[in-house]
């Protein structure tokens, strides 16, 4: 998983478009995840 901005940048430069890791969020229960994702998808267009 991605933990730093440098890792994110490297993978984006390599064309990776499916990313996950502590850099984005810590593990969470499903109910919390379902609340979290819509907000993140709007504020980070193209990141997820």
Residue pairs with C-beta under 8 A, 6 or more apart in sequence:
1 20
1 21
1 22
1 23
2 8
2 11
2 19
2 20
2 21
2 22
2 23
2 24
3 21
3 22
3 23
4 23
5 23
7 21
7 23
8 19
8 23
11 19
19 47
19 48
24 40
24 47
25 36
25 40
28 36
37 48
40 47
40 48
41 48
